[in-house]
Structures are given as structure tokens and as C-alpha cells.
């Protein structure tokens, strides 16, 4: 974010939702006076392409964590069983946020408790999975496409899928492909942005934003 801000020589910059450290993909950045809409975009739906590794679970829910559970030797993941498991998570469901998250308890992010070896009780939160589609299954690894509401943790989703199958799972890759109406296909890589003679050419003007994106209490004139 800060590197993009410097490349744009912007006085202010804001993003529309963080990515996990191991994740890649789309980060929508708002520069200058357009930061007024970044808050509204935090509520946007998102889409991801996730790679699940079956056979083990980690404390972080991804490949950066420590293994906390492993499947019995010789386990197998059948395609139909996986499809059936995925279908159980379609629609509005409840999800318990992971300890490795930025959610706060008593002013302190949960990940700080987790790093200290402390696990706290977390109330489940309601989320919506609009689409969950199996793209491929290769042995003990699967690639899944997910479209979801804000506040959805794909790491937790992967963990829950593994538990339904009885063989555990964690993420080995996560790529965000959409944030609201914005797609990864139109994104610019940070290195390419920094190499541009005029990085501001990569900006999308406010009057090019999809209709209805601006909050009802904010006009285009206010944002310019």
C-alpha cells in the first residue's frame, strides 16, 4: 500500500480490505480524495481462488502455521464426497473467526493472543457463501473458487471443509480475484506500476466507477 502511495505521489491512500500475508491477488487502492469511498468498499463482497491441502490442519489455517492435527495414513479424498462437503457451506452460514486474525479482544488483536499460546472463545458470525465451486482435485489437493460476503475467512472455510471430510485441511495458496465490481483482470502489478513513467495513468477516475458504488450520502462532486 505504501509503495503504491509513493509511486502515485498521493497525499492520502486507503485500501478496501487487507490480504493475509501469504495471499496474493487484488487489493483495491483509493488515492487522494477517493479515500472517501474506501470505507464503503470494505463492505463489498469478494471472490477468491483457494488451494486446499488435505491431510493436516494448522493453527493458522494455512501453510505458514504449525501442524495441529493429521489424518490417518492412507486417507483419500473422493471427488463426490468433496462436492457434497462444499455444498454444505453454500448460502448463509455461521463461521467462528480464527485466532490468527486482526479481530480485537480488549483492544488487542487475536493474533497476539495466538502467538502467546492463548486461545480465546470466539462467538460465531453470520456470513454468506454465494458460490463455492470445485475447480480441480489432484490427489490430496483441491482448487476451489469462492464468492463470499465481507468478514469471511477462507482459511477457516478450508479447515471446516477438511473436518467435514474427516481428514483435516489447510490452505497452501489463496488469491483474491474480485472485490465488489473490481476484477483482478484489470489490476496492475505493483512492480509494473512503479516502472511506469506516469503511474497515475493506472488510476480509475471516480466518474468511471460502476453505478451505485458511491455511498448514498456521498456524491461524485463531494469526492473530487
N, C-alpha and C positions, 0 to 999 in steps of 0.2 A: 504494500500500500504506500509506504513512504517513498519507495523508489519510483513508483508511478507518479506520485505527487511532485517529486523533484523533477522528473522528466517533463511534466506538464507546466512546471513553474507556477503551480497553483497555490493561492494563499490558504485555501482550505480543501480538505479532502475527506470523504467518508465512504464506507463500503456498505453493502446491503446484506451482510451475513458472512461470518468467518468460515474458513475451511479448517478441518483437522490438519495438524502438522504433516501427516503422511499423505494427505489427499491432494489431488490436482483438479484442474478444471476451471470453471467460470467463477470469477469474482467481479461483480459489477461495481465499478468505482464512480463516485459522483464528485466532480471537481468544482471548486469555486462556489457560486451561488446555487448550483444544482444540489449541493449537500442538503438543501431544504427538503428534498424528496427522499433522501436515503432512509429516513426513519419509516416512511410509508412502505418502502420496498422491503424492510425487514420482515413484514408480514406476508410477503409473496410466497406462493407455492414454489417448490423446487423439484428438480429431477436429477437422478444420479445413475451412473453405471457402476455396479459394485462387483468385486470378485470375492467370493466366499471360499474359504478353505475349510473343509470338513475334517473332523478327527480330533480337534483340540479347541479349547476355549482359553482366552487370555484375560487378564484383569482389566486391560484397556479396551478389549473388544477388537483389537487389530494386531498386526504383526509386530508392533513396537512393544507390546506388553509381555508380561511373564505368563507362561502357561499355568493354568489353574486346574484344568481337567482334560483328560484324554479319553478317547473312545476305546472300546475293546479291540484287540488285534483282529484283523480280518474283516472289519466292518465294511459295508458297501452302501453307496447311495444310489437308489433306483430312481430313474427319471420320473416315473409316475408318482412315486412317494414324495419326491421333491415338489412336483407340481401341486400335489394335494396339500402339502405343507404351506406353500406360498399362498394358495387360495384362502387359507385361514387368516391371513393377515390383510386381506383386501377389505377396504371400507374403513369405517370409523372404529378404532380400537383404543385400548389403553396400553401405555408403554411406561415402564419405570426408567427414568433417566439414569445414565451410567454415573458411577462415581468419578470417572475421568471426564469431567465436563466443567464448563465455566459457571454453571448454576451456583448460586451462593447460599450458604447457611451461616447465619450470624455474621454476615459481612465478609465471609471467607469463601473462596471458590471451592467446590467439592474436590477438585483435583489435588488441592493442597492437603486435604484430609487423606485422600487416597495414597498420596506419596508418603504420608506418615504412617501408613498401615491401618488407618481408621476407616471403617465402613459405617455409614450412617443410613438410617431408614429414609427412603425417598418415596413420597406419595406418587402413585401413577398419574400420568397426564393423558388427556384425550388427544389423539392425533388422527389424521386421515391418510390412508394409503389409496391414492386414486388409481394407480396402476402398479402392478408388480408382475413382471414377465421374465420367464426363464429364457435367456439368450443362448446359453450353451452349458453342457455338463460334460466334463472331461475327467473321468475317474472320481477323484475326491475334491475337485474344484469346479465351481459353477460361476457363471457370469449372469447377473440379474439387472434388469432395468427397473427403476423405481421412480414413480412420481408421487410426491407427498406434500403434506401441509407443513407449515413452519413448525419448528420445535421437534421434528422427527430425527431421531438418532439412528442412522443406518447401521452403525456398529452394534447397537442393541438389537435392531431388527435381525441382523445376521446371527447374533447369539441366540435369539429366541427361535429362529428357524432351526438351528442346529439342535436345540433342546427338544423341539417337537419331533425331529427325526431320531433323537436318541443317540446322536453321535458327536454333538458339540460342533461349533463353528466359530471362526473369526474372519475378519476382513484382511485381505492381503493387498487390495487396491480399491480406491474409491475416486471416482471422477464426477464432478458436478457438471451437468450438461445444460441445465436451464435454471434461470431464476426469473419467475414470473414470465413476461413475454420475451425475455432476453435469452439468446441461444449461444452456446459455445461456438457454433459455426461462424458467428460474426465477431468473435473475440480476437484480440491481438495479443500475441505472446509478449511478456514483459521485455525480453531481450530485443525483440523486433521493435517495440515501442521506443526503447532507449536509443536504438540505432537510427530512428527516423530523423531526417533533417528538421522537420517540424512535427513533433509528436502530437500537437493539438489537432492535426488532421484526422487523428483517430477518434476524436470526440464525436459523440452523437448529440446534435443540438436538441435543446428542450422541445422545439417545435416539431421534432421528428419522433418524439416519444409516442408510443401507442396510445390511442384514445382511452381515456378513463384511468390512466396511470397516475395522474396528479391527484392528490387528496382533494376532497370536495371543498375544503376550506382554504385551498391554495390555488391561485390562478397562475397561468403561464406568465403573466406580467409580473406577479409577485416574485417569481423565481428567477427572472432575468436580471 
